[in-house]
């Protein structure tokens, strides 16, 4: 294979796979809209939401409360935006390109802005203050913590998984699921969100990540090391 053919193959490898993201964005957004309608109509949570809240209240322990507060603090929109800025700097240094950094920052910003706007649109109420272990007064649906956490972790997984092995991609996906679930559970445990809120936030965050994954990115991992190398200038001059 000559150098021009290898270069064309590398260019195609850098292009994002658009099939899966395009197909999955629609059902995620459809599911989110359905939950938003339910949250708006219910106003103060469904019977399932109240059952989950009651179960969470019965599980409360001082040590669990400490852990939940720590997790929910790290997963707050403000903390996530700060972490996104730090990640953007590290990605710029790693790839020597601003593109991955811009993708992460824009994805998280869109997720945070969408969640904040849709809270006012849906207008659902949070659980009663007597159940909250930490006062929250803004509208409930969707959970900004769940939305922003999944947006950050998801788009980082997308950026870092390009060109890596299937095992590495599965490991990154598992980390995204586990950490997002931990943040969502902390919100339920603290009594500041309904189950509808965190599921809706996850759907919204997932849709934003899939849209962000459509942006072209550099290849990382094993595949990134097989690009054709330019012949050193001194060697080219000597050959002439």
C-alpha positions as CSV (number, residue, x, y, z in Angstrom):
1,X,0.0,0.0,0.0
2,X,1.5,3.4,-1.0
3,X,1.6,6.5,1.2
4,X,-1.3,8.2,-0.5
5,X,-3.5,5.1,0.0
6,X,-2.5,4.9,3.6
7,X,-3.3,8.6,4.1
8,X,-6.8,8.2,2.6
9,X,-7.5,5.2,4.9
10,X,-6.3,7.2,7.9
11,X,-8.6,10.1,6.9
12,X,-11.6,7.7,6.7
13,X,-10.7,6.3,10.1
14,X,-10.8,9.8,11.6
15,X,-14.3,10.4,10.4
16,X,-17.0,9.7,13.0
17,X,-19.3,6.8,12.7
18,X,-22.6,8.6,12.2
19,X,-24.9,5.6,11.8
20,X,-25.4,4.6,15.5
21,X,-25.5,8.1,17.0
22,X,-28.1,9.3,14.5
23,X,-30.4,6.3,15.1
24,X,-30.2,6.6,18.9
25,X,-30.7,10.3,19.3
26,X,-34.3,10.1,18.2
27,X,-35.5,7.4,20.7
28,X,-33.6,9.1,23.5
29,X,-35.2,12.4,22.8
30,X,-38.6,10.8,22.4
31,X,-38.2,9.1,25.7
32,X,-37.2,12.3,27.3
33,X,-40.2,14.2,25.9
34,X,-42.6,11.5,27.2
35,X,-41.1,11.7,30.7
36,X,-41.2,15.5,30.6
37,X,-45.0,15.3,29.8
38,X,-45.5,12.9,32.7
39,X,-43.5,15.1,35.1
40,X,-45.5,18.2,34.0
41,X,-48.8,16.5,34.4
42,X,-47.9,14.8,37.7
43,X,-46.5,18.0,39.1
44,X,-45.3,16.5,42.4
45,X,-44.1,13.1,41.2
46,X,-45.8,9.8,40.3
47,X,-46.8,7.0,42.6
48,X,-43.6,5.2,41.6
49,X,-41.6,8.3,42.4
50,X,-43.1,8.5,45.9
51,X,-42.5,4.8,46.5
52,X,-38.8,5.1,45.5
53,X,-38.5,8.2,47.7
54,X,-40.0,6.4,50.6
55,X,-37.6,3.4,50.2
56,X,-34.6,5.8,50.0
57,X,-35.6,7.5,53.2
58,X,-35.7,4.2,55.0
59,X,-32.1,3.4,53.9
60,X,-30.6,6.6,55.3
61,X,-27.6,6.1,57.6
62,X,-25.1,8.8,58.7
63,X,-22.2,7.3,56.8
64,X,-24.4,6.9,53.7
65,X,-25.5,10.5,53.9
66,X,-21.8,11.6,54.1
67,X,-21.0,9.6,50.9
68,X,-24.1,10.9,49.1
69,X,-23.3,14.5,49.9
70,X,-19.8,14.1,48.6
71,X,-20.9,12.4,45.4
72,X,-23.7,14.9,44.7
73,X,-21.2,17.8,45.3
74,X,-18.8,16.4,42.7
75,X,-21.7,15.8,40.3
76,X,-23.2,19.2,40.5
77,X,-23.4,21.3,37.3
78,X,-20.9,23.8,38.6
79,X,-18.4,21.1,39.6
80,X,-18.9,19.3,36.3
81,X,-18.3,22.5,34.3
82,X,-15.0,23.0,36.3
83,X,-14.0,19.5,35.6
84,X,-14.8,19.9,31.9
85,X,-12.5,22.9,31.8
86,X,-9.7,20.9,33.4
87,X,-10.3,18.0,31.0
88,X,-10.2,20.4,28.1
89,X,-6.8,21.7,29.0
90,X,-5.4,18.1,29.4
91,X,-7.0,17.0,26.1
92,X,-5.5,20.0,24.3
93,X,-2.1,19.0,25.7
94,X,-2.6,15.3,24.9
95,X,-3.7,15.7,21.3
96,X,-1.9,19.0,20.4
97,X,-5.2,20.1,19.0
98,X,-8.1,22.3,20.3
99,X,-10.8,20.1,18.6
100,X,-11.3,17.4,21.4
101,X,-11.2,20.2,24.0
102,X,-13.9,22.2,22.2
103,X,-16.1,19.1,21.7
104,X,-16.0,18.4,25.5
105,X,-16.6,22.0,26.5
106,X,-19.4,22.6,24.0
107,X,-21.1,19.3,24.9
108,X,-21.2,20.0,28.6
109,X,-22.3,23.6,28.1
110,X,-25.2,22.5,25.8
111,X,-26.2,19.8,28.3
112,X,-26.2,22.3,31.3
113,X,-28.0,25.0,29.4
114,X,-30.6,22.6,28.1
115,X,-31.3,21.2,31.6
116,X,-31.6,24.6,33.1
117,X,-34.0,25.8,30.4
118,X,-36.2,22.7,30.4
119,X,-36.6,22.9,34.2
120,X,-38.5,26.1,33.7
121,X,-40.5,24.7,30.7
122,X,-41.6,21.5,32.5
123,X,-42.2,23.2,35.9
124,X,-42.3,20.1,38.0
125,X,-41.9,20.4,41.8
126,X,-39.3,18.7,43.9
127,X,-40.1,16.4,46.9
128,X,-41.3,18.2,50.0
129,X,-38.6,20.1,51.9
130,X,-39.2,17.9,54.9
131,X,-37.7,15.0,52.9
132,X,-34.7,16.8,51.6
133,X,-31.2,16.5,53.1
134,X,-30.1,19.7,51.5
135,X,-32.5,22.5,50.4
136,X,-33.2,22.7,46.7
137,X,-35.8,25.1,45.4
138,X,-35.5,25.1,41.6
139,X,-37.8,23.1,39.4
140,X,-37.2,19.4,39.5
141,X,-37.3,17.9,35.9
142,X,-34.7,17.1,34.5
143,X,-31.9,16.5,37.0
144,X,-29.1,18.9,36.2
145,X,-26.7,16.6,38.1
146,X,-27.6,13.5,36.0
147,X,-27.6,15.5,32.7
148,X,-24.2,17.2,33.2
149,X,-22.5,14.2,34.7
150,X,-23.5,11.9,31.9
151,X,-22.6,14.6,29.3
152,X,-19.1,15.1,30.7
153,X,-18.3,11.4,31.3
154,X,-20.0,10.3,28.0
155,X,-18.2,12.7,25.7
156,X,-14.8,12.0,27.4
157,X,-15.4,8.3,26.8
158,X,-16.2,9.1,23.1
159,X,-13.1,11.2,22.7
160,X,-10.8,8.8,24.5
161,X,-12.2,5.6,22.9
162,X,-11.5,6.5,19.3
163,X,-9.0,4.0,17.8
164,X,-8.9,1.9,21.0
165,X,-9.8,-1.8,21.4
166,X,-13.3,-3.0,22.0
167,X,-12.3,-4.0,25.6
168,X,-11.1,-0.5,26.3
169,X,-14.3,1.0,24.9
170,X,-16.4,-1.3,27.0
171,X,-14.4,-0.4,30.1
172,X,-14.9,3.3,29.5
173,X,-18.7,2.8,28.9
174,X,-18.9,0.9,32.1
175,X,-17.2,3.7,34.0
176,X,-19.7,6.2,32.5
177,X,-22.7,4.1,33.6
178,X,-21.4,3.4,37.1
179,X,-20.4,7.0,37.9
180,X,-23.6,8.5,36.4
181,X,-25.7,6.0,38.4
182,X,-23.9,6.9,41.6
183,X,-24.7,10.6,41.1
184,X,-28.3,9.8,40.2
185,X,-28.7,7.6,43.3
186,X,-27.2,10.3,45.5
187,X,-29.9,12.7,44.3
188,X,-32.6,10.2,45.1
189,X,-31.1,9.4,48.5
190,X,-30.9,13.0,49.5
191,X,-34.6,13.5,48.6
192,X,-34.0,16.3,46.2
193,X,-35.2,14.6,43.0
194,X,-37.8,12.1,41.8
195,X,-36.9,9.0,39.8
196,X,-38.4,10.7,36.8
197,X,-36.0,13.5,37.1
198,X,-32.8,11.5,37.1
199,X,-33.9,9.1,34.3
200,X,-35.0,12.2,32.2
201,X,-31.6,13.8,32.9
202,X,-29.8,10.6,31.8
203,X,-31.8,10.5,28.5
204,X,-31.1,14.2,27.8
205,X,-27.4,13.9,28.7
206,X,-27.1,10.7,26.5
207,X,-28.7,12.5,23.5
208,X,-26.3,15.4,23.8
209,X,-23.4,13.1,24.0
210,X,-24.5,11.2,20.8
211,X,-24.9,14.5,19.0
212,X,-21.4,15.6,20.2
213,X,-19.9,12.3,19.0
214,X,-20.7,13.3,15.4
215,X,-17.9,15.8,15.4
216,X,-14.7,14.6,13.7
217,X,-11.9,13.9,16.2
218,X,-8.3,12.7,16.1
219,X,-7.7,8.9,16.5
220,X,-6.2,7.8,19.8
221,X,-4.9,4.5,21.1
222,X,-3.2,1.8,19.0
223,X,-4.6,3.0,15.7
224,X,-3.0,6.4,16.1
225,X,0.5,5.0,15.9
226,X,0.2,3.6,12.4
227,X,0.1,6.8,10.5
228,X,2.8,7.1,7.7
229,X,5.8,8.9,8.9
230,X,7.3,11.8,6.9
231,X,10.8,11.2,5.7
232,X,13.3,13.5,7.6
233,X,14.2,16.6,5.6
234,X,17.9,15.9,5.9
235,X,17.5,12.3,4.5
236,X,15.4,13.7,1.6
237,X,18.1,16.2,0.8
238,X,20.8,13.5,0.9
239,X,18.7,11.3,-1.4
240,X,18.6,14.1,-4.0
